[in-house]
Amino acid sequence: MEIIVRLDVMLATRKMRSRELAEKVGITEQNISVLKSGKVKGIRFETLAKICDALNCQPGDILEAVEIGSGPNALQG
């Protein structure tokens, strides 16, 4: 199982820039960038709750669990 971060999709849907979200949540724009890239190792529930509040969404709108090798970049065998 792999967790995919869909924060970029939610930002686009809400027509919000990373900078605006960072200001509302109280974290750096660099941290938003790391989250968007999916290179983050973890996230505090408090931060996730603030992001969801700012974007008016649920955690499941931002995070998605997928089977490894089932995504669009999976190798065909």
TINUFI-851123 format. One record per residue: x, y, z of N, C-alpha, C in turn; chain; residue number from 1. Coordinates in steps of 0.001 Angstrom, whole numbers, plus 500000, padded with zeros to 6 digits. Atoms other than C-alpha are relative to their C-alpha. Layout:
residues N
@n.X:X&n.Y:Y&n.Z:Z&ca.X:X&ca.Y:Y&ca.Z:Z&c.X:X&c.Y:Y&c.Z:Z&chain:A&resi:NUM
...
This chain:
residues 77
@n.X:500856&n.Y:498822&n.Z:500000&ca.X:500000&ca.Y:500000&ca.Z:500000&c.X:500896&c.Y:501233&c.Z:500000&chain:A&resi:1
@n.X:499271&n.Y:498740&n.Z:500115&ca.X:501230&ca.Y:503474&ca.Z:499127&c.X:499002&c.Y:501146&c.Z:500178&chain:A&resi:2
@n.X:500856&n.Y:498839&n.Z:499798&ca.X:499806&ca.Y:506839&ca.Z:500179&c.X:500381&c.Y:501063&c.Z:498969&chain:A&resi:3
@n.X:499817&n.Y:498967&n.Z:501012&ca.X:499401&ca.Y:509369&ca.Z:497363&c.X:499404&c.Y:501301&c.Z:500538&chain:A&resi:4
@n.X:500470&n.Y:498692&n.Z:499544&ca.X:499088&ca.Y:513067&ca.Z:498236&c.X:499392&c.Y:500732&c.Z:498812&chain:A&resi:5
@n.X:500741&n.Y:499310&n.Z:501061&ca.X:496484&ca.Y:514887&ca.Z:496123&c.X:499773&c.Y:501481&c.Z:500343&chain:A&resi:6
@n.X:500160&n.Y:498613&n.Z:499577&ca.X:497015&ca.Y:518340&ca.Z:497632&c.X:499955&c.Y:500943&c.Z:498808&chain:A&resi:7
@n.X:499995&n.Y:499136&n.Z:501187&ca.X:497767&ca.Y:519878&ca.Z:494232&c.X:498631&c.Y:500029&c.Z:499328&chain:A&resi:8
@n.X:501332&n.Y:500084&n.Z:500597&ca.X:494379&ca.Y:518684&ca.Z:492954&c.X:499006&c.Y:500845&c.Z:500806&chain:A&resi:9
@n.X:500919&n.Y:499231&n.Z:499158&ca.X:492544&ca.Y:520194&ca.Z:495936&c.X:500269&c.Y:501491&c.Z:499874&chain:A&resi:10
@n.X:499678&n.Y:498584&n.Z:500172&ca.X:494395&ca.Y:523491&ca.Z:495556&c.X:499425&c.Y:500519&c.Z:498680&chain:A&resi:11
@n.X:500534&n.Y:499588&n.Z:501303&ca.X:493427&ca.Y:523645&ca.Z:491880&c.X:498470&c.Y:500076&c.Z:500040&chain:A&resi:12
@n.X:501461&n.Y:500024&n.Z:499896&ca.X:489815&ca.Y:522721&ca.Z:492653&c.X:499487&c.Y:501217&c.Z:500764&chain:A&resi:13
@n.X:500411&n.Y:498862&n.Z:499170&ca.X:489613&ca.Y:525451&ca.Z:495289&c.X:500545&c.Y:501334&c.Z:499485&chain:A&resi:14
@n.X:499400&n.Y:498789&n.Z:500586&ca.X:491504&ca.Y:527928&ca.Z:493066&c.X:500803&c.Y:500777&c.Z:501048&chain:A&resi:15
@n.X:499176&n.Y:499421&n.Z:498950&ca.X:493975&ca.Y:528538&ca.Z:495876&c.X:501468&c.Y:499733&c.Z:499679&chain:A&resi:16
@n.X:498563&n.Y:500142&n.Z:500223&ca.X:497720&ca.Y:529093&ca.Z:495614&c.X:500650&c.Y:499421&c.Z:501262&chain:A&resi:17
@n.X:499259&n.Y:500575&n.Z:498878&ca.X:500256&ca.Y:527316&ca.Z:497815&c.X:500307&c.Y:501051&c.Z:501060&chain:A&resi:18
@n.X:499658&n.Y:498926&n.Z:499061&ca.X:501267&ca.Y:530626&ca.Z:499371&c.X:498818&c.Y:500347&c.Z:500901&chain:A&resi:19
@n.X:501197&n.Y:499678&n.Z:499220&ca.X:497698&ca.Y:531376&ca.Z:500461&c.X:499703&c.Y:498900&c.Z:501017&chain:A&resi:20
@n.X:500236&n.Y:501123&n.Z:499085&ca.X:497291&ca.Y:527902&ca.Z:501969&c.X:501015&c.Y:500024&c.Z:501136&chain:A&resi:21
@n.X:498949&n.Y:499951&n.Z:498979&ca.X:500612&ca.Y:528212&ca.Z:503803&c.X:499687&c.Y:501066&c.Z:501048&chain:A&resi:22
@n.X:500342&n.Y:498919&n.Z:499075&ca.X:499494&ca.Y:531511&ca.Z:505326&c.X:498827&c.Y:499617&c.Z:500890&chain:A&resi:23
@n.X:501179&n.Y:500394&n.Z:499229&ca.X:496117&ca.Y:530099&ca.Z:506409&c.X:500324&c.Y:498910&c.Z:501021&chain:A&resi:24
@n.X:499670&n.Y:501138&n.Z:499144&ca.X:497666&ca.Y:526952&ca.Z:507906&c.X:501073&c.Y:500371&c.Z:501028&chain:A&resi:25
@n.X:498934&n.Y:499601&n.Z:499091&ca.X:500653&ca.Y:528680&ca.Z:509494&c.X:501260&c.Y:499174&c.Z:499846&chain:A&resi:26
@n.X:498760&n.Y:500710&n.Z:500297&ca.X:503403&ca.Y:526643&ca.Z:507825&c.X:500651&c.Y:500674&c.Z:498797&chain:A&resi:27
@n.X:499288&n.Y:499359&n.Z:501102&ca.X:505996&ca.Y:527574&ca.Z:505238&c.X:499501&c.Y:499505&c.Z:498649&chain:A&resi:28
@n.X:500359&n.Y:500390&n.Z:501364&ca.X:505338&ca.Y:527516&ca.Z:501527&c.X:500851&c.Y:498804&c.Z:499553&chain:A&resi:29
@n.X:499123&n.Y:501140&n.Z:500301&ca.X:508301&ca.Y:525111&ca.Z:501287&c.X:499387&c.Y:498697&c.Z:500519&chain:A&resi:30
@n.X:500647&n.Y:501197&n.Z:499468&ca.X:506450&ca.Y:522635&ca.Z:503535&c.X:498795&c.Y:499598&c.Z:499157&chain:A&resi:31
@n.X:501118&n.Y:500301&n.Z:500909&ca.X:503388&ca.Y:522909&ca.Z:501283&c.X:500541&c.Y:499336&c.Z:498745&chain:A&resi:32
@n.X:499374&n.Y:500559&n.Z:501197&ca.X:505662&ca.Y:522188&ca.Z:498313&c.X:500419&c.Y:498550&c.Z:500222&chain:A&resi:33
@n.X:499586&n.Y:501370&n.Z:499677&ca.X:507075&ca.Y:519083&ca.Z:500015&c.X:498777&c.Y:499091&c.Z:500080&chain:A&resi:34
@n.X:501241&n.Y:500780&n.Z:499932&ca.X:503543&ca.Y:517885&ca.Z:500752&c.X:499462&c.Y:499719&c.Z:498601&chain:A&resi:35
@n.X:500516&n.Y:500152&n.Z:501361&ca.X:502439&ca.Y:518491&ca.Z:497153&c.X:500805&c.Y:498995&c.Z:499199&chain:A&resi:36
@n.X:499143&n.Y:500911&n.Z:500764&ca.X:505406&ca.Y:516549&ca.Z:495801&c.X:499865&c.Y:498552&c.Z:500459&chain:A&resi:37
@n.X:500147&n.Y:501356&n.Z:499480&ca.X:504548&ca.Y:513544&ca.Z:497975&c.X:501265&c.Y:499470&c.Z:500648&chain:A&resi:38
@n.X:498726&n.Y:500431&n.Z:499426&ca.X:508088&ca.Y:513428&ca.Z:499367&c.X:500014&c.Y:500091&c.Z:501517&chain:A&resi:39
@n.X:500105&n.Y:499868&n.Z:498550&ca.X:506884&ca.Y:513980&ca.Z:502920&c.X:499941&c.Y:498610&c.Z:500639&chain:A&resi:40
@n.X:499991&n.Y:501284&n.Z:499281&ca.X:507468&ca.Y:511161&ca.Z:505432&c.X:498835&c.Y:499882&c.Z:500971&chain:A&resi:41
@n.X:501111&n.Y:500007&n.Z:499059&ca.X:504642&ca.Y:512173&ca.Z:507736&c.X:499401&c.Y:501384&c.Z:500107&chain:A&resi:42
@n.X:500679&n.Y:498721&n.Z:499788&ca.X:502199&ca.Y:514901&ca.Z:508689&c.X:499275&c.Y:499922&c.Z:501334&chain:A&resi:43
@n.X:500722&n.Y:499946&n.Z:498731&ca.X:500827&ca.Y:515943&ca.Z:512051&c.X:498499&c.Y:500099&c.Z:499716&chain:A&resi:44
@n.X:501447&n.Y:499923&n.Z:500163&ca.X:497092&ca.Y:515451&ca.Z:512428&c.X:499524&c.Y:501439&c.Z:500149&chain:A&resi:45
@n.X:500370&n.Y:498594&n.Z:499805&ca.X:496882&ca.Y:519055&ca.Z:513638&c.X:500185&c.Y:500787&c.Z:498695&chain:A&resi:46
@n.X:499738&n.Y:499319&n.Z:501273&ca.X:498443&ca.Y:520282&ca.Z:510372&c.X:499014&c.Y:499547&c.Z:498942&chain:A&resi:47
@n.X:500965&n.Y:500530&n.Z:500958&ca.X:496228&ca.Y:517998&ca.Z:508293&c.X:498619&c.Y:500598&c.Z:500244&chain:A&resi:48
@n.X:501299&n.Y:499413&n.Z:499662&ca.X:493167&ca.Y:519310&ca.Z:510131&c.X:499928&c.Y:501463&c.Z:499547&chain:A&resi:49
@n.X:499975&n.Y:498597&n.Z:500434&ca.X:494211&ca.Y:522920&ca.Z:509430&c.X:499915&c.Y:500110&c.Z:498479&chain:A&resi:50
@n.X:500066&n.Y:500011&n.Z:501465&ca.X:494745&ca.Y:522118&ca.Z:505745&c.X:498574&c.Y:499707&c.Z:499548&chain:A&resi:51
@n.X:501374&n.Y:500362&n.Z:500358&ca.X:491336&ca.Y:520462&ca.Z:505541&c.X:499041&c.Y:501142&c.Z:500292&chain:A&resi:52
@n.X:500846&n.Y:498863&n.Z:499651&ca.X:489740&ca.Y:523438&ca.Z:507302&c.X:500155&c.Y:501110&c.Z:498963&chain:A&resi:53
@n.X:499737&n.Y:498933&n.Z:500974&ca.X:491400&ca.Y:525913&ca.Z:504918&c.X:499428&c.Y:499675&c.Z:498623&chain:A&resi:54
@n.X:500483&n.Y:500428&n.Z:501316&ca.X:490368&ca.Y:523868&ca.Z:501861&c.X:498552&c.Y:499517&c.Z:500029&chain:A&resi:55
@n.X:501374&n.Y:500481&n.Z:499833&ca.X:486948&ca.Y:522899&ca.Z:503260&c.X:499832&c.Y:498605&c.Z:499394&chain:A&resi:56
@n.X:500037&n.Y:501360&n.Z:500527&ca.X:487592&ca.Y:519215&ca.Z:502608&c.X:500270&c.Y:498996&c.Z:501119&chain:A&resi:57
@n.X:499711&n.Y:501098&n.Z:499081&ca.X:488151&ca.Y:515856&ca.Z:504298&c.X:501407&c.Y:499468&c.Z:499715&chain:A&resi:58
@n.X:498664&n.Y:500572&n.Z:500241&ca.X:491534&ca.Y:514098&ca.Z:504757&c.X:500042&c.Y:499066&c.Z:498788&chain:A&resi:59
@n.X:500064&n.Y:500909&n.Z:501140&ca.X:490442&ca.Y:511529&ca.Z:502176&c.X:499983&c.Y:500703&c.Z:498655&chain:A&resi:60
@n.X:499940&n.Y:499222&n.Z:501235&ca.X:490211&ca.Y:514312&ca.Z:499597&c.X:501441&c.Y:500337&c.Z:499642&chain:A&resi:61
@n.X:498603&n.Y:499630&n.Z:500182&ca.X:493936&ca.Y:514954&ca.Z:500053&c.X:500909&c.Y:498774&c.Z:499931&chain:A&resi:62
@n.X:499187&n.Y:501207&n.Z:499931&ca.X:495327&ca.Y:511488&ca.Z:500833&c.X:499243&c.Y:498817&c.Z:499419&chain:A&resi:63
@n.X:500616&n.Y:501176&n.Z:500619&ca.X:494656&ca.Y:508314&ca.Z:498862&c.X:500938&c.Y:498808&c.Z:500140&chain:A&resi:64
@n.X:499222&n.Y:501227&n.Z:499890&ca.X:495836&ca.Y:504768&ca.Z:499564&c.X:499795&c.Y:499173&c.Z:498734&chain:A&resi:65
@n.X:500070&n.Y:500817&n.Z:501218&ca.X:496667&ca.Y:502746&ca.Z:496444&c.X:500941&c.Y:498813&c.Z:500130&chain:A&resi:66
@n.X:499116&n.Y:501162&n.Z:500035&ca.X:498171&ca.Y:499343&ca.Z:495836&c.X:501266&c.Y:500365&c.Z:499241&chain:A&resi:67
@n.X:498731&n.Y:499723&n.Z:500681&ca.X:501833&ca.Y:499550&ca.Z:494885&c.X:499980&c.Y:499302&c.Z:498646&chain:A&resi:68
@n.X:499983&n.Y:500549&n.Z:501351&ca.X:502199&ca.Y:499051&ca.Z:491141&c.X:498676&c.Y:500099&c.Z:499282&chain:A&resi:69
@n.X:501305&n.Y:499895&n.Z:500675&ca.X:498582&ca.Y:499932&ca.Z:490362&c.X:499740&c.Y:501405&c.Z:499455&chain:A&resi:70
@n.X:500188&n.Y:498625&n.Z:500442&ca.X:499080&ca.Y:503630&ca.Z:489591&c.X:500280&c.Y:500164&c.Z:498525&chain:A&resi:71
@n.X:499801&n.Y:499732&n.Z:501431&ca.X:499386&ca.Y:505281&ca.Z:486176&c.X:501439&c.Y:499824&c.Z:499545&chain:A&resi:72
@n.X:498602&n.Y:500172&n.Z:500363&ca.X:503188&ca.Y:504985&ca.Z:486301&c.X:500513&c.Y:498590&c.Z:500251&chain:A&resi:73
@n.X:499592&n.Y:501373&n.Z:499724&ca.X:503196&ca.Y:501268&ca.Z:487091&c.X:500594&c.Y:499354&c.Z:498750&chain:A&resi:74
@n.X:499369&n.Y:500712&n.Z:501113&ca.X:505389&ca.Y:499052&ca.Z:484966&c.X:499086&c.Y:498893&c.Z:499512&chain:A&resi:75
@n.X:500797&n.Y:501067&n.Z:500600&ca.X:503574&ca.Y:496732&ca.Z:482604&c.X:500874&c.Y:498763&c.Z:499852&chain:A&resi:76
@n.X:499151&n.Y:501187&n.Z:500043&ca.X:504788&ca.Y:493172&ca.Z:482812&c.X:499584&c.Y:498947&c.Z:499086&chain:A&resi:77
